[in-house]
Amino acid sequence: MIKEGVRKCNFIGPLAREGFGLSTANDIVSINARILDPPRVLPVNFKNFFEVATVKKWTAVSFFKKFSKEKLESFCKKLIGVCIKKGMKFCELPVIPVSCRANEDIETVLKDVHKNAHGLELLVVILPGNPGSYGRIKTVCETEVGII
């Protein structure tokens, strides 16, 4: 059955073989081989980073109405703890205080953060929950403010 399939397909026609000085046979070749076990993949929860990332200047802003400043500070503290535990070098204090600004204009807030947080490396944004808010924040950050 395999031989018949190979013959019908004629994978390398005579012109191609001759052009490269190759010859082929339709016989099946038997070789000694072994099947390797699949690699073990461990959850990243139990591993550290190989190349240590460093975050010196960061801050966070929340546009979500039900997210208090205490919750935002707690979230950031936990996030930093996980990063440090994984081996990252992470400054524990934000370059400017974290803030909850749910009732303010997104563009104005992001411009204010960019102006006051010189050399910002990481901006954590808690989305407001409105449809389309991610796209709006991303657009403002990347095209109007210069935060990537």
Kinemage of the C-alpha trace (Angstrom):
@kinemage 1
@onewidth
@group {chain A} dominant
@subgroup {mainchain}
@vectorlist {calphas} color= white
{ca met a 1} P 0.000 0.000 0.000
{ca ile a 2} L 2.820 2.452 0.881
{ca lys a 3} L 4.837 1.434 -2.182
{ca glu a 4} L 1.820 2.033 -4.407
{ca gly a 5} L 1.290 5.506 -2.911
{ca val a 6} L 4.952 6.439 -3.464
{ca arg a 7} L 4.817 5.207 -7.058
{ca lys a 8} L 1.631 7.188 -7.793
{ca cys a 9} L 2.922 10.401 -6.227
{ca asn a 10} L 6.326 10.276 -7.917
{ca phe a 11} L 7.573 12.927 -5.453
{ca ile a 12} L 10.814 13.546 -7.314
{ca gly a 13} L 10.311 13.224 -11.049
{ca pro a 14} L 13.140 12.063 -13.341
{ca leu a 15} L 13.981 15.586 -14.512
{ca ala a 16} L 14.403 16.879 -10.983
{ca arg a 17} L 16.497 13.876 -9.944
{ca glu a 18} L 18.787 14.066 -12.948
{ca gly a 19} L 19.219 17.831 -12.615
{ca phe a 20} L 20.620 17.394 -9.109
{ca gly a 21} L 22.452 14.145 -9.766
{ca leu a 22} L 20.150 12.177 -7.460
{ca ser a 23} L 18.770 8.725 -7.751
{ca thr a 24} L 15.841 7.222 -5.867
{ca ala a 25} L 14.464 3.789 -5.198
{ca asn a 26} L 10.913 2.722 -4.498
{ca asp a 27} L 11.960 0.175 -1.871
{ca ile a 28} L 11.204 0.728 1.801
{ca val a 29} L 14.285 1.139 3.995
{ca ser a 30} L 14.398 -0.212 7.529
{ca ile a 31} L 16.462 1.733 10.097
{ca asn a 32} L 17.112 1.380 13.813
{ca ala a 33} L 15.458 4.217 15.719
{ca arg a 34} L 13.764 5.022 18.971
{ca ile a 35} L 10.915 7.263 19.956
{ca leu a 36} L 11.906 10.006 22.374
{ca asp a 37} L 9.744 10.782 25.361
{ca pro a 38} L 8.039 14.171 25.105
{ca pro a 39} L 9.726 16.943 27.091
{ca arg a 40} L 8.355 17.668 30.543
{ca val a 41} L 6.615 21.001 30.626
{ca leu a 42} L 6.243 22.462 34.088
{ca pro a 43} L 3.856 25.238 35.047
{ca val a 44} L 5.616 28.591 35.194
{ca asn a 45} L 4.334 28.986 38.774
{ca phe a 46} L 7.235 26.896 40.017
{ca lys a 47} L 10.000 28.462 37.927
{ca asn a 48} L 12.022 31.658 37.955
{ca phe a 49} L 12.920 33.787 34.970
{ca phe a 50} L 16.194 33.011 33.191
{ca glu a 51} L 16.812 36.601 32.158
{ca val a 52} L 15.923 38.828 35.051
{ca ala a 53} L 13.755 41.792 34.124
{ca thr a 54} L 14.113 45.010 36.073
{ca val a 55} L 11.325 47.509 36.659
{ca lys a 56} L 12.480 50.666 38.409
{ca lys a 57} L 9.809 53.167 37.417
{ca trp a 58} L 6.183 52.120 37.448
{ca thr a 59} L 2.786 53.276 38.556
{ca ala a 60} L -0.840 52.217 38.350
{ca val a 61} L -4.091 53.934 37.556
{ca ser a 62} L -7.615 52.584 37.887
{ca phe a 63} L -10.541 53.741 35.793
{ca phe a 64} L -12.867 51.170 37.400
{ca lys a 65} L -15.482 52.843 39.626
{ca lys a 66} L -15.679 50.018 42.177
{ca phe a 67} L -11.917 49.818 42.731
{ca ser a 68} L -10.795 51.790 45.769
{ca lys a 69} L -7.280 53.135 46.238
{ca glu a 70} L -6.751 50.529 48.988
{ca lys a 71} L -7.683 47.724 46.596
{ca leu a 72} L -5.391 49.153 43.921
{ca glu a 73} L -2.478 49.410 46.367
{ca ser a 74} L -3.129 45.849 47.581
{ca phe a 75} L -3.278 44.545 44.004
{ca cys a 76} L 0.002 46.271 43.113
{ca lys a 77} L 1.680 44.958 46.268
{ca lys a 78} L 0.637 41.392 45.384
{ca leu a 79} L 1.714 41.826 41.751
{ca ile a 80} L 5.132 43.103 42.814
{ca gly a 81} L 5.453 40.244 45.319
{ca val a 82} L 4.825 37.672 42.573
{ca cys a 83} L 7.321 39.385 40.256
{ca ile a 84} L 10.025 39.490 42.940
{ca lys a 85} L 9.316 35.881 43.898
{ca lys a 86} L 9.863 34.920 40.236
{ca gly a 87} L 13.253 36.617 40.321
{ca met a 88} L 12.480 40.015 38.837
{ca lys a 89} L 14.062 43.147 40.220
{ca phe a 90} L 11.131 45.406 40.964
{ca cys a 91} L 11.123 48.729 42.797
{ca glu a 92} L 8.453 48.439 45.450
{ca leu a 93} L 7.489 52.114 45.369
{ca pro a 94} L 5.770 53.653 42.344
{ca val a 95} L 7.427 56.590 40.585
{ca ile a 96} L 4.210 58.547 41.254
{ca pro a 97} L 1.464 57.429 43.642
{ca val a 98} L -1.060 54.942 42.291
{ca ser a 99} L -4.427 56.571 41.706
{ca cys a 100} L -8.102 55.837 41.175
{ca arg a 101} L -9.484 58.222 38.559
{ca ala a 102} L -12.726 56.636 37.424
{ca asn a 103} L -14.596 59.898 36.956
{ca glu a 104} L -11.899 61.643 34.927
{ca asp a 105} L -11.215 61.766 31.207
{ca ile a 106} L -8.965 58.846 30.173
{ca glu a 107} L -6.842 60.922 27.811
{ca thr a 108} L -6.283 63.678 30.376
{ca val a 109} L -5.303 61.167 33.079
{ca leu a 110} L -2.858 59.307 30.820
{ca lys a 111} L -1.253 62.558 29.666
{ca asp a 112} L -0.908 63.609 33.313
{ca val a 113} L 0.717 60.276 34.232
{ca his a 114} L 3.109 60.527 31.290
{ca lys a 115} L 4.068 64.109 32.196
{ca asn a 116} L 4.705 63.353 35.878
{ca ala a 117} L 6.206 59.853 35.701
{ca his a 118} L 9.476 60.559 33.903
{ca gly a 119} L 11.103 57.421 32.462
{ca leu a 120} L 8.029 55.272 33.148
{ca glu a 121} L 8.740 51.603 32.363
{ca leu a 122} L 5.438 50.002 33.391
{ca leu a 123} L 1.950 51.391 33.660
{ca val a 124} L -0.654 49.123 35.233
{ca val a 125} L -4.135 50.138 34.095
{ca ile a 126} L -7.321 48.808 35.646
{ca leu a 127} L -9.944 49.043 32.911
{ca pro a 128} L -13.283 50.740 33.574
{ca gly a 129} L -15.362 47.807 32.327
{ca asn a 130} L -16.964 49.751 29.501
{ca pro a 131} L -17.040 48.064 26.088
{ca gly a 132} L -14.251 49.487 23.939
{ca ser a 133} L -12.286 50.934 26.845
{ca tyr a 134} L -9.227 48.760 26.205
{ca gly a 135} L -8.964 49.995 22.623
{ca arg a 136} L -9.420 53.605 23.698
{ca ile a 137} L -6.742 53.366 26.410
{ca lys a 138} L -4.333 51.545 24.083
{ca thr a 139} L -4.826 54.124 21.341
{ca val a 140} L -4.340 57.070 23.697
{ca cys a 141} L -1.238 55.494 25.271
{ca glu a 142} L 0.467 54.551 22.013
{ca thr a 143} L -0.497 57.332 19.614
{ca glu a 144} L -1.312 60.394 21.665
{ca val a 145} L 0.785 60.071 24.810
{ca gly a 146} L 3.723 57.873 23.834
{ca ile a 147} L 3.365 55.126 26.457
{ca ile a 148} L 3.888 51.705 24.935
